[in-house]
Amino acid sequence: MPATPENRCHKTTGGEKMKDYEILFVIDPTLDGDKKTALIETVKSIINTEGEAGEADVWGERRLAYTIDKKTTGYYVVLPFKAEPELPKELDRRLKINENVMRHIIVCQDEE
């Protein structure tokens, strides 16, 4: 299929169009390593219910640009995934209520 603005990055699986997304989330640095790993796996499992999670790129602990909840560092993770447009909304909702996720952003890679 030729790359056109309408279909250039859409992947077809099971007759449905999936878009490429990327999520960057910052985990509370005071959590121990097992809980950080479990949280990353939880995010992957949320994505895998209706999409396809890629390999997590763990940046590790880094300094924040500004203080969040009296913390100056955060544990950064970047995770690419493919999903229907509805899944990022649910993922966003669930991460907002998770007290161990300090900040997150979901970006659609298909849009310019």
C-alpha positions as a LaTeX table, in Angstrom:
\begin{tabular}{lrrr}
\hline
Residue & $x$ (\AA) & $y$ (\AA) & $z$ (\AA) \\
\hline
Met1 & 0.00 & 0.00 & 0.00 \\
Pro2 & 1.54 & 3.34 & $-0.97$ \\
Ala3 & 2.21 & 5.87 & 1.79 \\
Thr4 & $-0.40$ & 8.60 & 1.68 \\
Pro5 & $-1.35$ & 11.08 & 4.40 \\
Glu6 & $-4.44$ & 8.98 & 5.12 \\
Asn7 & $-2.66$ & 5.66 & 5.65 \\
Arg8 & 1.04 & 6.35 & 6.05 \\
Cys9 & 1.62 & 4.99 & 9.55 \\
His10 & $-1.51$ & 2.96 & 10.18 \\
Lys11 & $-0.95$ & $-0.72$ & 10.82 \\
Thr12 & $-3.72$ & $-3.12$ & 10.02 \\
Thr13 & $-4.36$ & $-6.05$ & 12.33 \\
Gly14 & $-7.57$ & $-7.98$ & 12.32 \\
Gly15 & $-9.18$ & $-5.46$ & 10.00 \\
Glu16 & $-8.71$ & $-2.57$ & 12.44 \\
Lys17 & $-6.37$ & 0.39 & 12.05 \\
Met18 & $-3.80$ & 0.80 & 14.81 \\
Lys19 & $-1.70$ & 3.91 & 15.34 \\
Asp20 & 1.83 & 4.19 & 16.67 \\
Tyr21 & 2.09 & 5.88 & 20.07 \\
Glu22 & 4.78 & 6.53 & 22.62 \\
Ile23 & 4.31 & 7.09 & 26.34 \\
Leu24 & 6.83 & 8.69 & 28.65 \\
Phe25 & 6.05 & 8.31 & 32.32 \\
Val26 & 7.90 & 9.32 & 35.47 \\
Ile27 & 7.73 & 6.93 & 38.42 \\
Asp28 & 8.22 & 7.94 & 42.06 \\
Pro29 & 11.96 & 7.37 & 42.67 \\
Thr30 & 11.38 & 6.23 & 46.28 \\
Leu31 & 9.79 & 2.95 & 45.10 \\
Asp32 & 12.06 & $-0.09$ & 45.29 \\
Gly33 & 13.25 & $-1.78$ & 42.09 \\
Asp34 & 10.68 & $-4.59$ & 42.14 \\
Lys35 & 7.77 & $-2.15$ & 42.46 \\
Lys36 & 9.14 & $-0.02$ & 39.59 \\
Thr37 & 9.41 & $-3.13$ & 37.40 \\
Ala38 & 5.89 & $-4.22$ & 38.41 \\
Leu39 & 4.51 & $-0.78$ & 37.51 \\
Ile40 & 6.16 & $-0.93$ & 34.07 \\
Glu41 & 4.64 & $-4.39$ & 33.55 \\
Thr42 & 1.24 & $-3.06$ & 34.66 \\
Val43 & 1.39 & $-0.32$ & 32.02 \\
Lys44 & 2.38 & $-2.93$ & 29.41 \\
Ser45 & $-0.53$ & $-5.17$ & 30.43 \\
Ile46 & $-3.00$ & $-2.26$ & 30.12 \\
Ile47 & $-1.70$ & $-1.63$ & 26.60 \\
Asn48 & $-1.69$ & $-5.33$ & 25.65 \\
Thr49 & $-5.41$ & $-5.69$ & 26.42 \\
Glu50 & $-6.29$ & $-3.90$ & 23.17 \\
Gly51 & $-2.92$ & $-3.03$ & 21.60 \\
Glu52 & 0.70 & $-4.07$ & 21.31 \\
Ala53 & 3.32 & $-2.79$ & 23.75 \\
Gly54 & 6.89 & $-2.49$ & 22.54 \\
Glu55 & 10.10 & $-2.81$ & 24.55 \\
Ala56 & 10.39 & $-0.37$ & 27.46 \\
Asp57 & 13.34 & 2.02 & 27.30 \\
Val58 & 14.23 & 2.69 & 30.93 \\
Trp59 & 16.13 & 5.96 & 31.29 \\
Gly60 & 16.45 & 5.52 & 35.04 \\
Glu61 & 16.54 & 8.20 & 37.68 \\
Arg62 & 16.98 & 11.74 & 36.38 \\
Arg63 & 16.65 & 15.22 & 37.74 \\
Leu64 & 13.26 & 16.87 & 37.29 \\
Ala65 & 12.94 & 20.32 & 35.72 \\
Tyr66 & 10.87 & 21.37 & 38.73 \\
Thr67 & 9.97 & 19.88 & 42.09 \\
Ile68 & 6.96 & 17.53 & 42.17 \\
Asp69 & 5.59 & 16.54 & 45.59 \\
Lys70 & 8.86 & 17.68 & 47.21 \\
Lys71 & 10.87 & 15.33 & 44.94 \\
Thr72 & 13.67 & 16.59 & 42.70 \\
Thr73 & 14.25 & 13.35 & 40.76 \\
Gly74 & 12.07 & 10.83 & 38.95 \\
Tyr75 & 12.46 & 7.41 & 37.35 \\
Tyr76 & 11.85 & 7.85 & 33.60 \\
Val77 & 10.47 & 5.17 & 31.27 \\
Val78 & 9.63 & 5.44 & 27.54 \\
Leu79 & 7.36 & 2.81 & 26.01 \\
Pro80 & 6.33 & 2.64 & 22.32 \\
Phe81 & 3.05 & 0.92 & 21.51 \\
Lys82 & 0.43 & 0.38 & 18.82 \\
Ala83 & $-3.25$ & 0.79 & 19.63 \\
Glu84 & $-6.68$ & 1.97 & 18.62 \\
Pro85 & $-7.32$ & 5.68 & 19.33 \\
Glu86 & $-9.53$ & 4.82 & 22.34 \\
Leu87 & $-6.79$ & 2.99 & 24.31 \\
Pro88 & $-4.61$ & 6.05 & 25.08 \\
Lys89 & $-7.63$ & 7.72 & 26.70 \\
Glu90 & $-8.10$ & 4.77 & 29.06 \\
Leu91 & $-4.36$ & 4.53 & 29.73 \\
Asp92 & $-4.27$ & 8.25 & 30.53 \\
Arg93 & $-7.20$ & 7.86 & 32.94 \\
Arg94 & $-5.59$ & 4.95 & 34.77 \\
Leu95 & $-2.19$ & 6.62 & 35.09 \\
Lys96 & $-3.77$ & 9.80 & 36.48 \\
Ile97 & $-5.18$ & 7.86 & 39.44 \\
Asn98 & $-1.96$ & 5.91 & 40.11 \\
Glu99 & $-0.15$ & 7.69 & 42.94 \\
Asn100 & 3.22 & 6.17 & 41.95 \\
Val101 & 3.18 & 7.84 & 38.51 \\
Met102 & 4.31 & 11.43 & 38.99 \\
Arg103 & 3.76 & 12.62 & 35.40 \\
His104 & 3.09 & 11.07 & 32.01 \\
Ile105 & 2.57 & 12.07 & 28.40 \\
Ile106 & 1.20 & 10.04 & 25.51 \\
Val107 & 2.19 & 11.10 & 21.99 \\
Cys108 & 0.77 & 9.80 & 18.71 \\
Gln109 & 3.71 & 9.14 & 16.41 \\
Asp110 & 1.44 & 9.11 & 13.31 \\
Glu111 & 0.61 & 12.81 & 13.55 \\
Glu112 & 2.96 & 15.53 & 12.42 \\
\hline
\end{tabular}
